[in-house]
Amino acid sequence: MEKTKFIELKQVFKTLLGPKGCLWDKKQTHQSLLGGLREETRELIQAIKSEDFNHIKEELGDVLLHVMFHSQIASQEKEFNIEDVIDGLIKKLKRRHPHVFGKTKVKSSAQVVRNWNQIKAKEKKKRAGNG
């Protein structure tokens, strides 16, 4: 079922931003959507703090809306698509969890956090061209 819903969601965004789509949606850019993303993120944080699970669910949907929106814009610009976003996330999670997906041994969650931060710092250094 979840795969079908994801395919449907992708199609909704293709339609919204397609030739017969929504006039407002088609005018949006990564920059023009920033204010909405900030607002939805604040609302999600507030819902989490108040432990309102129905509200959390709704706000997660709104944040997902932005992920899909940005991905569809990028896809139309031939930059990347949602599958690239998901693939990058899968690879990052596997890299940063070597104690689960590799041979690293850990004895505490504090050690997991230290490893995560070390791996993240190495990745950042490499992206900056210093590694």
KEDREN-208035 format. One line per 4 residues: number of its first residue (from 1); for each residue z, y, x of N, C-alpha, C, CB. Coordinates in nm, 2 decimals. Each point is the difference from the previous one (the first is absolute). Last residue first. Glycine has a CB too. Layout:
residues N
NUM> Z Y X Z Y X Z Y X Z Y X; ...
//
This chain:
residues 131
131> 0.20 1.71 3.93 0.05 -0.13 0.03 -0.11 -0.09 0.03 0.18 0.03 -0.15; -0.18 0.44 0.01 0.09 -0.01 0.12 0.04 -0.14 0.03 0.08 0.22 -0.05; -0.34 -0.02 -0.33 -0.08 -0.02 0.11 0.08 -0.01 0.13 -0.17 0.13 -0.11; 0.30 -0.09 -0.37 -0.01 0.13 0.07 -0.08 -0.01 0.13 0.22 0.06 -0.10
127> -0.12 -0.45 -0.15 -0.09 0.08 -0.08 -0.02 0.14 0.06 0.09 -0.12 -0.20; 0.22 -0.18 0.41 -0.14 -0.05 0.01 -0.10 0.09 -0.08 0.09 -0.24 0.04; 0.37 0.33 -0.08 -0.04 0.03 0.13 -0.15 -0.04 0.02 0.24 -0.02 0.09; -0.04 -0.12 -0.49 -0.02 0.15 0.00 -0.05 0.05 0.14 0.19 0.02 -0.17
123> -0.06 -0.47 0.13 -0.12 0.02 -0.08 -0.04 0.15 0.00 0.05 -0.20 -0.15; 0.36 0.07 0.35 -0.12 -0.05 0.08 -0.13 0.03 -0.07 0.15 -0.18 0.10; 0.25 0.27 -0.34 -0.02 0.10 0.11 -0.12 -0.04 0.09 0.25 0.04 -0.01; -0.13 -0.35 -0.33 -0.05 0.13 -0.06 -0.03 0.10 0.11 0.12 -0.05 -0.22
119> 0.11 -0.34 0.34 -0.14 -0.03 -0.03 -0.07 0.12 -0.05 0.06 -0.24 -0.05; 0.40 0.28 0.11 -0.07 -0.01 0.13 -0.15 -0.03 -0.02 0.22 -0.09 0.10; 0.05 0.10 -0.49 -0.01 0.14 0.06 -0.07 -0.01 0.14 0.21 0.07 -0.12; -0.11 -0.48 -0.09 -0.10 0.08 -0.09 -0.02 0.13 0.07 0.08 -0.11 -0.21
115> 0.26 -0.15 0.40 -0.13 -0.05 0.03 -0.11 0.08 -0.08 0.10 -0.23 0.04; 0.34 0.33 -0.14 -0.03 0.04 0.14 -0.14 -0.04 0.04 0.25 -0.01 0.06; -0.08 -0.14 -0.48 -0.03 0.14 0.00 -0.04 0.05 0.14 0.16 0.03 -0.20; -0.01 -0.47 0.16 -0.13 0.01 -0.07 -0.05 0.15 0.00 0.06 -0.20 -0.14
111> 0.37 0.11 0.30 -0.10 -0.04 0.10 -0.14 0.01 -0.06 0.17 -0.16 0.11; 0.19 0.23 -0.40 -0.01 0.11 0.10 -0.10 -0.03 0.10 0.24 0.05 -0.04; -0.13 -0.39 -0.26 -0.09 0.10 -0.06 -0.01 0.12 0.09 0.05 -0.08 -0.23; 0.07 -0.38 0.46 0.06 0.09 -0.10 -0.11 0.09 -0.05 0.22 -0.01 0.12
107> -0.30 -0.34 0.20 0.13 -0.05 -0.05 0.06 0.10 -0.10 0.04 -0.12 0.21; -0.56 -0.05 0.00 0.10 0.11 -0.02 0.12 -0.06 -0.06 -0.18 0.16 -0.04; -0.32 -0.30 0.32 0.13 -0.05 -0.07 0.09 0.13 -0.01 -0.02 -0.24 0.10; -0.55 0.14 -0.05 0.12 0.08 0.03 0.12 -0.06 -0.07 -0.15 0.21 0.04
103> -0.32 -0.35 -0.07 0.10 -0.09 0.06 0.12 0.08 0.04 -0.18 -0.14 0.08; -0.17 0.26 -0.50 -0.02 -0.04 0.14 0.12 -0.08 0.05 -0.13 0.21 0.04; 0.11 -0.02 -0.48 -0.14 -0.05 0.02 -0.03 -0.04 0.14 -0.07 0.15 -0.19; 0.51 0.00 0.06 -0.04 -0.08 -0.11 -0.14 -0.06 0.02 0.13 0.15 -0.15
99> 0.07 0.13 0.47 0.11 -0.09 -0.03 -0.04 -0.09 -0.12 0.17 0.15 0.10; -0.43 0.23 0.03 -0.03 -0.12 0.09 0.11 -0.11 -0.02 -0.11 0.16 0.16; -0.04 0.28 -0.42 0.09 -0.11 -0.03 -0.03 -0.12 0.09 0.02 0.09 -0.24; -0.29 0.30 0.26 0.14 0.06 0.00 0.11 -0.10 -0.04 -0.10 0.22 -0.04
95> -0.37 -0.33 0.03 0.03 0.05 0.14 0.15 0.04 0.01 -0.24 0.08 0.03; 0.07 -0.20 -0.46 0.01 -0.12 0.09 0.03 0.04 0.14 -0.17 -0.11 -0.14; 0.10 0.46 -0.17 0.12 -0.08 -0.04 0.02 -0.12 0.09 -0.03 0.08 -0.23; -0.36 0.18 0.29 0.12 0.07 0.04 0.12 -0.08 -0.03 -0.12 0.22 -0.03
91> -0.29 -0.39 -0.13 0.01 -0.01 0.14 0.12 0.07 0.06 -0.25 -0.01 0.01; 0.17 0.06 -0.47 0.03 -0.14 0.03 0.02 -0.02 0.15 -0.13 -0.08 -0.20; -0.02 0.50 0.05 0.14 -0.02 -0.03 0.04 -0.14 0.03 -0.01 0.17 -0.18; -0.44 -0.06 0.23 0.08 0.07 0.10 0.14 -0.02 -0.02 -0.17 0.17 0.02
87> -0.12 -0.34 -0.35 -0.01 -0.07 0.12 0.08 0.06 0.11 -0.23 -0.07 -0.06; 0.20 0.30 -0.34 0.08 -0.12 -0.02 0.00 -0.08 0.13 -0.05 0.00 -0.25; -0.23 0.38 0.24 0.14 0.04 -0.01 0.09 -0.12 0.00 -0.06 0.21 -0.12; -0.40 -0.29 0.08 0.04 0.04 0.14 0.15 0.04 0.01 -0.24 0.08 0.04
83> 0.06 -0.16 -0.46 0.01 -0.13 0.07 0.04 0.03 0.15 -0.16 -0.11 -0.16; 0.05 0.47 -0.13 0.14 -0.05 -0.02 0.02 -0.13 0.07 0.00 0.11 -0.22; -0.36 0.20 0.45 0.03 -0.04 -0.14 0.14 -0.06 -0.01 -0.25 -0.03 -0.04; -0.06 0.40 0.39 0.08 -0.13 -0.02 0.01 -0.02 -0.14 0.13 0.03 0.21
79> -0.45 0.29 -0.05 0.10 0.00 0.10 0.08 -0.13 0.01 0.01 0.25 -0.03; -0.38 -0.06 -0.27 -0.03 -0.10 0.09 0.09 0.00 0.12 -0.23 0.01 -0.07; 0.24 0.25 -0.35 -0.04 0.07 0.12 -0.03 -0.10 0.11 0.14 0.20 -0.07; 0.01 -0.37 -0.33 -0.12 0.08 -0.04 -0.05 0.08 0.12 0.08 0.01 -0.24
75> 0.33 -0.24 0.29 -0.11 -0.09 -0.01 -0.13 0.06 -0.04 0.17 -0.16 -0.08; 0.22 0.43 0.10 -0.04 -0.05 0.13 -0.12 -0.10 0.00 0.24 0.04 0.08; -0.04 0.09 -0.49 -0.07 0.12 0.06 -0.05 -0.04 0.14 0.15 0.16 -0.12; 0.11 -0.48 -0.09 -0.13 0.01 -0.06 -0.08 0.12 0.05 0.10 -0.10 -0.21
71> 0.34 0.04 0.36 -0.08 -0.11 0.05 -0.14 0.01 -0.06 0.20 -0.14 0.03; 0.13 0.44 -0.18 -0.04 0.03 0.14 -0.09 -0.10 0.05 0.22 0.12 0.04; -0.04 -0.21 -0.46 -0.09 0.12 -0.01 -0.05 0.03 0.14 0.13 0.09 -0.20; 0.19 -0.44 0.16 -0.14 -0.04 -0.05 -0.09 0.12 0.00 0.10 -0.17 -0.14
67> 0.34 0.26 0.25 -0.05 -0.09 0.10 -0.15 -0.04 -0.04 0.23 -0.09 0.06; 0.02 0.33 -0.37 -0.04 0.09 0.11 -0.06 -0.09 0.12 0.17 0.17 -0.06; 0.01 -0.39 -0.32 -0.12 0.08 -0.04 -0.05 0.08 0.12 0.09 0.01 -0.24; 0.31 -0.23 0.30 -0.11 -0.09 0.01 -0.13 0.07 -0.04 0.15 -0.20 -0.04
63> 0.25 0.42 -0.04 -0.03 0.00 0.14 -0.12 -0.09 0.03 0.25 0.05 0.05; -0.10 -0.04 -0.49 -0.06 0.13 0.04 -0.03 0.01 0.15 0.13 0.10 -0.20; 0.09 -0.49 0.04 -0.14 0.01 -0.05 -0.06 0.13 0.03 0.06 -0.16 -0.18; 0.39 0.12 0.27 -0.08 -0.08 0.10 -0.14 -0.01 -0.04 0.20 -0.14 0.05
59> 0.09 0.35 -0.35 -0.03 0.08 0.12 -0.07 -0.07 0.11 0.20 0.13 -0.06; -0.07 -0.37 -0.33 -0.09 0.10 -0.04 -0.04 0.09 0.12 0.09 0.01 -0.23; 0.25 -0.33 0.28 -0.12 -0.07 -0.02 -0.11 0.11 -0.03 0.12 -0.21 -0.09; 0.31 0.37 0.12 -0.05 -0.04 0.14 -0.13 -0.07 -0.02 0.23 -0.03 0.08
55> -0.01 0.14 -0.47 -0.05 0.12 0.06 -0.06 -0.03 0.14 0.17 0.14 -0.13; 0.05 -0.49 -0.10 -0.12 0.04 -0.07 -0.07 0.12 0.06 0.10 -0.10 -0.21; 0.32 -0.03 0.39 -0.11 -0.09 0.03 -0.13 0.02 -0.07 0.18 -0.16 0.05; 0.25 0.46 0.12 -0.07 -0.01 -0.13 -0.13 -0.08 0.02 0.10 0.22 -0.09
51> 0.26 -0.04 0.41 -0.01 -0.14 -0.04 -0.06 -0.03 -0.13 0.20 -0.04 0.15; -0.14 0.46 0.11 0.07 -0.02 -0.12 0.00 -0.14 -0.05 -0.06 0.23 -0.06; -0.15 -0.11 0.47 0.13 0.04 0.01 0.08 -0.02 -0.13 -0.07 0.17 0.17; -0.39 -0.26 -0.17 0.07 -0.10 0.08 0.15 0.04 0.01 -0.21 -0.05 0.13
47> -0.08 0.35 -0.34 0.02 -0.11 -0.08 0.08 -0.11 0.07 -0.22 0.05 -0.11; 0.10 0.33 0.35 0.10 0.04 -0.10 0.03 -0.13 -0.09 -0.07 0.24 0.01; -0.28 -0.27 0.31 0.13 0.01 0.07 0.11 0.02 -0.10 -0.11 0.09 0.20; -0.33 -0.06 -0.37 0.04 -0.14 0.04 0.14 -0.01 0.06 -0.25 -0.06 0.03
43> 0.06 0.49 -0.11 0.04 -0.07 -0.13 0.04 -0.14 0.03 -0.15 0.15 -0.13; -0.02 0.09 0.49 0.13 0.05 -0.04 0.05 -0.07 -0.12 -0.06 0.23 0.10; -0.38 -0.33 0.02 0.10 -0.06 0.10 0.14 0.05 -0.03 -0.18 -0.01 0.17; -0.17 0.19 -0.42 0.02 -0.14 -0.04 0.10 -0.06 0.10 -0.23 -0.01 -0.10
39> 0.10 0.45 0.21 0.07 0.00 -0.13 0.04 -0.15 -0.04 -0.11 0.22 -0.07; -0.18 -0.16 0.44 0.14 0.05 0.04 0.09 -0.01 -0.13 -0.09 0.15 0.18; -0.37 -0.24 -0.24 0.07 -0.11 0.07 0.14 0.04 0.04 -0.22 -0.07 0.09; -0.05 0.40 -0.29 0.04 -0.11 -0.10 0.07 -0.11 0.07 -0.20 0.06 -0.14
35> 0.03 0.28 0.41 0.11 0.05 -0.08 0.05 -0.10 -0.10 -0.09 0.23 0.03; -0.30 -0.32 0.24 0.13 0.00 0.08 0.12 0.04 -0.09 -0.13 0.05 0.20; -0.37 -0.08 -0.30 0.10 -0.09 -0.06 0.13 0.00 0.06 -0.19 -0.14 -0.05; -0.19 0.40 0.21 0.04 0.05 -0.14 0.10 -0.09 -0.06 -0.23 0.10 -0.03
31> 0.05 -0.22 0.46 0.08 0.12 0.00 0.05 0.04 -0.14 -0.13 0.07 0.21; -0.18 -0.43 -0.17 0.13 -0.04 0.06 0.10 0.12 0.00 -0.12 -0.17 0.15; -0.23 0.22 -0.52 -0.02 -0.03 0.14 0.14 -0.05 0.05 -0.19 0.17 0.04; -0.10 -0.08 -0.55 0.12 -0.01 0.09 -0.04 -0.04 0.14 0.14 -0.06 -0.20
27> -0.42 0.10 -0.21 0.01 0.12 0.09 0.11 -0.01 0.10 -0.09 0.13 -0.19; 0.00 -0.47 -0.15 -0.11 0.01 0.10 0.01 0.12 0.09 -0.14 -0.12 -0.17; 0.45 0.07 -0.19 0.02 -0.10 0.11 -0.10 0.01 0.10 0.11 -0.15 -0.17; -0.16 0.42 -0.21 0.11 0.04 0.08 0.02 -0.09 0.12 0.11 0.11 -0.20
23> -0.43 -0.22 -0.13 -0.04 0.12 0.07 0.11 0.04 0.10 -0.15 0.07 -0.19; 0.07 -0.58 0.03 0.08 0.12 -0.03 -0.04 0.12 0.08 0.19 -0.15 -0.08; -0.55 -0.25 0.04 0.14 0.01 0.00 0.06 0.13 -0.04 -0.01 -0.17 0.18; -0.45 -0.04 -0.10 0.04 0.03 -0.14 0.15 0.02 -0.01 -0.20 -0.13 -0.08
19> 0.01 0.04 0.51 -0.09 0.10 -0.06 0.04 0.04 -0.14 -0.18 -0.10 0.14; 0.58 -0.10 0.15 -0.14 -0.03 0.00 -0.08 0.11 -0.08 0.05 -0.24 0.02; 0.44 0.18 0.05 -0.07 0.08 0.10 -0.15 -0.02 0.01 0.22 -0.01 0.12; 0.05 -0.23 -0.44 0.05 0.14 -0.01 -0.07 0.09 0.10 0.22 -0.09 -0.07
15> -0.32 -0.38 0.08 -0.05 0.07 -0.12 0.04 0.14 -0.01 0.00 -0.22 -0.11; 0.17 -0.04 0.46 -0.14 0.01 0.02 -0.07 0.08 -0.12 0.00 -0.21 0.14; 0.45 0.09 -0.18 -0.02 0.11 0.09 -0.14 0.02 0.04 0.22 -0.04 0.09; -0.11 -0.32 -0.37 0.04 0.12 -0.07 -0.02 0.12 0.09 0.17 -0.12 -0.13
11> -0.23 -0.31 0.32 -0.11 0.04 -0.09 0.03 0.13 -0.07 -0.07 -0.24 -0.02; 0.41 0.05 0.28 -0.11 0.05 0.09 -0.11 0.05 -0.09 0.07 -0.16 0.18; 0.27 -0.06 -0.41 0.04 0.13 0.05 -0.10 0.07 0.09 0.24 -0.08 -0.02; -0.31 -0.36 -0.13 -0.02 0.09 -0.11 0.04 0.14 0.04 0.05 -0.18 -0.16
7> 0.02 -0.16 0.47 -0.14 0.02 -0.02 -0.03 0.10 -0.11 -0.05 -0.24 0.08; 0.49 0.10 -0.03 -0.04 0.08 0.12 -0.15 0.03 -0.01 0.19 -0.10 0.14; -0.01 -0.19 -0.46 0.05 0.14 -0.02 -0.04 0.09 0.11 0.19 -0.09 -0.13; -0.29 -0.37 0.18 -0.08 0.06 -0.11 0.04 0.14 -0.02 -0.03 -0.23 -0.10
3> 0.29 -0.02 0.39 -0.13 0.03 0.06 -0.09 0.07 -0.10 0.03 -0.20 0.16; 0.39 0.04 -0.31 0.01 0.12 0.08 -0.13 0.04 0.07 0.24 -0.05 0.04; -0.20 -0.36 -0.30 0.00 0.12 -0.08 0.00 0.13 0.09 0.12 -0.13 -0.18
//
